[in-house]
């Protein structure tokens, strides 16, 4: 390979990596919570973090669909990523299909005959479908299952889906990184992670800390040039003056941002304690193993004895299944590892 060809190949991979890193989730649904605006035919349901078609109640010569809320696609949509699993039983003619409804027309995106066997695995397998031809349109997804008898289909489970797009300028507020326990009247460091999800490099933007969704408690201006796909951690300092739980968010203000829906981080809950209160963490790391309470005979988690003892001496504590990322305020950390290996 000559030097010119090496340069061309190198440039290709560099451009490709920039394009991949410059993708933004413009719409996603993990089917959590209660705010769902789907139209569901028989045998379709939303629950336990999934959208699912189930064989019961049994129906013959069926054709049942689930239709999503309206989704506004940008000028540069890329693809939809669907995490799903299709499981059959005694399949005859049963088929699953995914459509995109745009401008009152249905476009078949994907079809699968369940007689070919199961598609994917329990827990989800990713299916990617190109959406470039539907730029700037209002669309809906339609998941359709039809055939001779629902009894022949075990289930079609959609665990989550996300639609990706591209923007010239797009800063994303990724997350707040903070201790779960803060100390009253102490200058606390709160980090906000920012990602450049756009195609262009950006600079000169403001990152703010919001408390309880509305009050700006701290701000900083970032003058560093942020390349496409690059992340930066903004350091913000805040002195909490109340002993209670606060909701923290990071917010980005950037006048040239082409996509504003990702400019505020997910909620982060942090509790403020008085300075003299001992900070105790119980990390429940026993993989859900349990023991028997000697007094009641009930099955209880391995952390139960620690919690019960601390409550009896009026000590406050926090119990977490995930180890917090920041531990600097804890005076004592208890770790429960269980009585045996739980597979």
C-alpha positions as CSV (number, residue, x, y, z in Angstrom):
1,X,0.0,0.0,0.0
2,X,1.5,3.3,-1.0
3,X,1.7,6.4,1.3
4,X,-1.2,8.1,-0.5
5,X,-3.5,5.2,-0.1
6,X,-2.5,5.0,3.6
7,X,-3.5,8.6,4.1
8,X,-6.8,8.1,2.4
9,X,-7.6,5.0,4.5
10,X,-6.5,6.9,7.7
11,X,-8.8,9.8,6.8
12,X,-11.7,7.4,6.1
13,X,-11.4,5.9,9.6
14,X,-11.0,9.3,11.2
15,X,-14.1,10.6,9.5
16,X,-16.1,7.4,10.3
17,X,-15.1,7.7,14.0
18,X,-16.3,11.3,14.1
19,X,-19.6,10.4,12.5
20,X,-20.2,7.5,14.9
21,X,-19.3,9.6,18.0
22,X,-21.5,12.5,16.7
23,X,-24.8,10.6,17.1
24,X,-27.5,11.8,19.5
25,X,-30.4,9.9,21.0
26,X,-33.4,12.0,19.9
27,X,-36.1,9.7,21.2
28,X,-36.0,6.6,23.5
29,X,-38.4,4.5,25.5
30,X,-37.6,1.9,28.1
31,X,-41.2,1.4,29.1
32,X,-40.7,2.4,32.7
33,X,-43.1,4.4,34.7
34,X,-46.7,5.2,33.9
35,X,-46.7,7.9,31.2
36,X,-47.3,5.8,28.1
37,X,-49.3,7.0,25.1
38,X,-49.4,3.8,23.1
39,X,-52.4,2.4,21.2
40,X,-52.5,-1.3,22.2
41,X,-54.6,-4.0,20.6
42,X,-55.5,-7.3,22.4
43,X,-52.6,-9.4,23.7
44,X,-50.3,-6.3,23.8
45,X,-49.3,-4.8,27.2
46,X,-46.8,-2.5,28.7
47,X,-45.4,-3.5,32.1
48,X,-42.2,-4.5,34.0
49,X,-40.1,-2.4,31.7
50,X,-41.2,-4.0,28.4
51,X,-43.7,-3.7,25.6
52,X,-44.9,-7.3,25.0
53,X,-47.1,-9.4,22.8
54,X,-48.3,-12.5,24.7
55,X,-50.2,-15.5,23.4
56,X,-52.9,-15.3,26.1
57,X,-55.9,-14.7,25.7
58,X,-55.9,-17.2,22.8
59,X,-57.3,-15.9,19.5
60,X,-57.4,-17.3,16.0
61,X,-56.9,-15.6,12.6
62,X,-55.5,-12.7,14.6
63,X,-53.9,-9.4,13.6
64,X,-52.9,-7.3,16.6
65,X,-50.7,-4.2,16.7
66,X,-49.1,-1.7,19.1
67,X,-48.7,1.8,17.8
68,X,-46.3,4.4,19.4
69,X,-46.9,8.1,20.2
70,X,-46.0,10.6,17.5
71,X,-42.2,11.1,17.1
72,X,-40.7,14.2,15.5
73,X,-37.6,13.2,13.5
74,X,-34.9,15.8,12.8
75,X,-33.4,16.8,9.4
76,X,-30.7,14.2,9.9
77,X,-32.1,11.0,11.5
78,X,-29.7,8.0,11.4
79,X,-31.3,4.8,12.6
80,X,-33.5,3.2,15.2
81,X,-32.1,0.6,17.6
82,X,-34.6,-1.9,18.9
83,X,-33.8,-4.3,21.7
84,X,-36.2,-7.3,21.3
85,X,-36.8,-11.0,21.5
86,X,-39.3,-13.1,19.5
87,X,-40.2,-16.6,20.8
88,X,-42.5,-19.1,19.1
89,X,-44.1,-22.4,20.1
90,X,-45.8,-24.5,17.4
91,X,-45.6,-21.9,14.6
92,X,-47.8,-22.2,11.5
93,X,-48.0,-18.9,9.7
94,X,-47.3,-16.4,12.5
95,X,-45.4,-13.3,11.5
96,X,-44.0,-10.2,13.2
97,X,-43.5,-6.9,11.4
98,X,-42.3,-3.4,12.2
99,X,-43.7,-0.4,10.3
100,X,-43.1,3.3,10.3
101,X,-46.2,5.4,9.8
102,X,-45.3,8.7,8.1
103,X,-47.7,11.1,6.3
104,X,-50.6,8.7,6.6
105,X,-48.6,5.9,4.8
106,X,-47.1,2.8,6.3
107,X,-43.6,1.7,5.5
108,X,-42.5,-1.8,6.3
109,X,-39.2,-1.7,8.0
110,X,-38.7,-5.3,9.1
111,X,-40.5,-8.6,8.9
112,X,-39.8,-12.1,10.3
113,X,-41.6,-15.4,10.0
114,X,-41.5,-17.1,13.4
115,X,-41.4,-20.5,11.6
116,X,-37.7,-19.8,11.1
117,X,-37.2,-20.1,14.8
118,X,-36.8,-17.7,17.7
119,X,-35.3,-14.3,16.8
120,X,-32.7,-13.0,19.3
121,X,-32.4,-14.1,23.0
122,X,-34.2,-13.6,26.2
123,X,-33.1,-10.3,27.6
124,X,-32.9,-8.7,24.2
125,X,-30.9,-8.6,21.0
126,X,-30.4,-5.4,19.1
127,X,-32.0,-4.7,15.7
128,X,-30.8,-1.6,13.8
129,X,-33.0,0.0,11.0
130,X,-32.0,2.9,8.8
131,X,-34.3,6.0,9.0
132,X,-32.5,8.4,6.7
133,X,-35.4,8.6,4.2
134,X,-37.8,9.9,6.8
135,X,-36.0,13.2,7.7
136,X,-38.0,16.0,9.3
137,X,-41.2,13.9,9.4
138,X,-43.7,13.2,12.2
139,X,-43.8,9.4,12.5
140,X,-45.2,6.5,14.6
141,X,-43.9,3.0,15.1
142,X,-46.2,0.1,14.6
143,X,-45.4,-3.4,16.0
144,X,-47.6,-5.9,14.3
145,X,-48.1,-9.6,15.0
146,X,-50.5,-11.8,12.9
147,X,-51.2,-15.4,11.9
148,X,-53.4,-18.4,12.5
149,X,-53.4,-18.7,16.3
150,X,-51.8,-16.6,19.1
151,X,-51.2,-20.0,20.9
152,X,-48.4,-20.6,18.4
153,X,-46.5,-17.5,19.7
154,X,-44.9,-17.5,23.1
155,X,-44.1,-13.8,23.1
156,X,-42.6,-10.9,21.3
157,X,-40.9,-8.7,23.8
158,X,-39.5,-5.2,23.1
159,X,-37.2,-4.2,26.0
160,X,-36.4,-0.7,24.8
161,X,-35.7,1.3,21.6
162,X,-33.8,4.5,20.8
163,X,-33.7,6.7,17.7
164,X,-30.4,8.3,16.8
165,X,-29.8,11.5,14.8
166,X,-27.0,13.8,13.9
167,X,-26.7,17.6,14.5
168,X,-24.0,20.1,13.5
169,X,-23.9,21.5,17.1
170,X,-25.1,19.4,19.9
171,X,-23.9,19.5,23.5
172,X,-25.3,16.7,25.8
173,X,-25.6,17.0,29.6
174,X,-24.7,13.4,30.5
175,X,-24.8,13.1,34.3
176,X,-24.3,14.7,37.7
177,X,-21.5,13.1,39.8
178,X,-21.9,13.9,43.5
179,X,-21.8,12.3,46.9
180,X,-25.1,10.9,48.0
181,X,-24.6,12.6,51.3
182,X,-23.7,16.2,51.5
183,X,-22.8,18.3,54.6
184,X,-24.7,21.4,55.6
185,X,-22.8,24.7,55.2
186,X,-19.8,23.0,53.6
187,X,-18.5,23.9,50.2
188,X,-19.4,20.8,48.1
189,X,-17.8,19.9,44.8
190,X,-20.4,18.7,42.3
191,X,-19.3,17.5,38.8
192,X,-21.4,17.7,35.6
193,X,-20.3,15.5,32.7
194,X,-20.8,17.2,29.3
195,X,-20.4,15.4,25.9
196,X,-20.1,16.9,22.4
197,X,-22.5,14.8,20.5
198,X,-22.5,17.1,17.4
199,X,-20.4,17.1,14.2
200,X,-18.6,20.4,14.9
201,X,-16.1,21.3,17.6
202,X,-17.6,23.7,20.2
203,X,-16.4,26.1,22.9
204,X,-17.7,28.9,25.1
205,X,-20.7,27.4,26.8
206,X,-22.1,27.6,30.3
207,X,-22.7,24.7,32.7
208,X,-25.0,25.3,35.6
209,X,-26.1,23.3,38.7
210,X,-29.8,23.3,39.2
211,X,-31.3,22.4,42.6
212,X,-34.9,21.1,42.8
213,X,-35.2,21.6,39.0
214,X,-35.4,25.4,39.0
215,X,-32.8,27.3,41.2
216,X,-29.4,27.9,39.6
217,X,-27.0,27.2,42.5
218,X,-23.7,27.5,40.6
219,X,-22.4,28.1,37.1
220,X,-19.2,28.0,35.2
221,X,-18.2,29.0,31.7
222,X,-16.2,26.4,29.6
223,X,-13.8,28.0,27.2
224,X,-12.0,24.7,26.3
225,X,-12.5,23.5,22.7
226,X,-14.6,20.3,22.9
227,X,-14.0,17.9,19.9
228,X,-16.8,15.7,18.4
229,X,-17.4,12.8,20.7
230,X,-15.3,14.2,23.5
231,X,-16.4,14.6,27.1
232,X,-15.5,17.1,29.7
233,X,-16.2,17.3,33.5
234,X,-17.3,20.7,34.7
235,X,-16.5,21.4,38.4
236,X,-19.2,23.3,40.3
237,X,-19.2,24.3,44.0
238,X,-22.3,24.7,46.1
239,X,-22.9,25.3,49.8
240,X,-26.2,23.6,50.8
241,X,-27.9,25.5,53.7
242,X,-30.7,23.1,54.6
243,X,-30.8,19.5,55.9
244,X,-33.0,17.7,53.5
245,X,-32.9,15.9,50.2
246,X,-32.3,17.9,47.0
247,X,-32.7,17.0,43.4
248,X,-29.6,18.0,41.4
249,X,-29.3,18.5,37.7
250,X,-26.7,19.8,35.4
251,X,-27.8,22.2,32.6
252,X,-26.0,23.4,29.5
253,X,-26.6,26.8,27.9
254,X,-25.2,27.1,24.4
255,X,-26.7,29.6,21.9
256,X,-25.7,27.6,18.8
257,X,-27.1,24.2,20.1
258,X,-29.3,22.5,17.4
259,X,-30.9,20.0,19.8
260,X,-32.0,21.2,23.2
261,X,-33.8,18.1,24.5
262,X,-30.6,16.7,26.0
263,X,-29.3,19.8,27.7
264,X,-30.3,18.8,31.2
265,X,-29.0,15.7,33.0
266,X,-31.2,13.1,34.6
267,X,-32.2,13.8,38.3
268,X,-29.7,13.0,41.0
269,X,-30.9,12.8,44.6
270,X,-28.5,14.0,47.4
271,X,-29.3,14.3,51.1
272,X,-27.8,17.1,53.2
273,X,-26.9,16.2,56.8
274,X,-25.7,18.3,59.7
275,X,-21.9,18.4,60.1
276,X,-21.8,16.5,63.4
277,X,-24.0,13.5,62.3
278,X,-21.9,10.4,61.7
279,X,-22.2,9.2,58.1
280,X,-22.7,5.4,57.8
281,X,-23.1,3.4,54.6
282,X,-24.3,-0.2,54.3
283,X,-23.4,-1.6,50.9
284,X,-25.8,-4.5,50.3
285,X,-23.4,-6.6,48.1
286,X,-24.7,-10.1,49.0
287,X,-26.3,-10.9,45.6
288,X,-29.8,-11.1,47.3
289,X,-28.8,-13.9,49.7
290,X,-30.7,-14.1,52.9
291,X,-30.7,-15.6,56.4
292,X,-33.3,-16.5,59.0
293,X,-34.3,-14.1,61.8
294,X,-33.7,-16.0,65.1
295,X,-36.6,-14.1,66.8
296,X,-39.3,-14.2,64.1
297,X,-38.2,-17.1,61.8
298,X,-38.7,-14.8,58.8
299,X,-36.3,-14.7,55.8
300,X,-34.4,-11.5,55.9
301,X,-31.5,-10.0,53.9
302,X,-28.0,-10.2,55.3
303,X,-28.0,-6.5,55.9
304,X,-31.0,-6.8,58.3
305,X,-28.9,-7.3,61.5
306,X,-26.7,-4.3,60.8
307,X,-29.7,-2.1,60.1
308,X,-31.6,-3.3,63.1
309,X,-28.6,-2.6,65.4
310,X,-28.0,0.9,64.1
311,X,-31.7,1.7,64.4
312,X,-31.8,0.6,68.0
313,X,-29.0,3.1,68.9
314,X,-30.6,5.9,66.8
315,X,-27.8,6.1,64.2
316,X,-28.8,7.3,60.8
317,X,-27.4,5.3,57.8
318,X,-27.8,4.8,54.1
319,X,-28.4,1.4,52.5
320,X,-27.4,1.0,48.8
321,X,-27.2,-2.0,46.5
322,X,-24.8,-0.1,44.2
323,X,-21.6,1.3,45.7
324,X,-21.7,5.1,45.4
325,X,-19.1,6.6,43.2
326,X,-18.0,9.1,45.8
327,X,-17.4,7.9,49.4
328,X,-15.5,10.9,50.9
329,X,-18.2,11.9,53.5
330,X,-18.7,8.4,55.0
331,X,-17.2,7.7,58.4
332,X,-18.0,4.0,58.4
333,X,-18.8,1.7,55.4
334,X,-20.3,-1.8,56.1
335,X,-20.2,-4.3,53.3
336,X,-22.5,-7.4,53.3
337,X,-21.1,-10.3,51.2
338,X,-23.7,-13.0,51.9
339,X,-23.6,-16.4,53.5
340,X,-23.0,-18.4,50.3
341,X,-22.7,-18.0,46.5
342,X,-26.0,-17.2,44.9
343,X,-25.9,-18.2,41.2
